[in-house]
Every structure is written in C-alpha cells, then in structure tokens.
Amino acid sequence: MQTEEIQSFIKTHKVPEDKYLKITFKKRDPVFGIIVHSSDCADLEIKNFWRVVTISKIKEWQRSKNIDFSRIFNGQEFAKLAVE
C-alpha cells in the first residue's frame, strides 16, 4: 500500500481502544496491533514505514508508551488494513 492509502485509512477509521488493526501482508501472516506515533513518525512515513505495537506488547506499551515495544513495518508490504 502507498503512504497516502495508509494515512487515509488511519484518518477515516478511528480504532477504539478495545479493537485492533489487522494488517494483512502480501507475503507473510497478518499482524494484529495498533499503529503508534512517535518522535520519528514523520521521517518514517516519508519512507512508508510504520511503527506498530502488536497485541502481545499492547499492555506494556500502554503503561510506558515506550517505543521499544513497537516494530517497524514497510507499508509497501501491506495488502490490506481492517479494524478487528
């Protein structure tokens, strides 16, 4: 997916706190989590990279807001985004 498509999805689909994104990839299994914004967000988005906190790390991230609990994914590898 292109950066603009992902940004548009994020703006139009506000993800409630009890829901997650399902990020379906072209060549790997889907990932469930949330896209988070950090100080390097603008730099990453220019290159179509996205910082995602997966379901397994959500509670730790919510307590600390530490970006070390996130992973960076290439938006070009996204096939589809959905709220689950």
Summary of the structure (lengths in Angstrom):
residues: 84
radius of gyration: 12.0
end to end distance: 18.9
largest distance: 32.2
contacts: 204
relative contact order: 0.29
helix: 38%
strand: 31%
